[in-house]
Amino acid sequence: MRCNFLKVDICTVFQEKLVIEAIKKQLQAQINDSFEQLCRLQEARQQVLADLQDKNIALDIDIEQYNLTEDSPEISYKPDPTRVPKG
């Protein structure tokens, strides 16, 4: 009777081991997918931050241009600026 109990117990342990290994494979696959997604999200974040920085630079340039007047330093009137110089 004890021998039958040990056989059943060994079979049960073996089946549990197979189940645990299958679950470990599934978890590892999920970890790999999550890591790849995290990498893609980090790359997207870097692209968004770079785009935002470029837009802020463009906004600063636009504001500087908007604030220019005829009296701003280093601005002078050029008569007939479209003419092509002779020579």
Summary of the structure (lengths in Angstrom):
residues: 87
radius of gyration: 35.9
end to end distance: 115.5
largest distance: 116.0
contacts: 140
relative contact order: 0.04
helix: 76%
strand: 0%
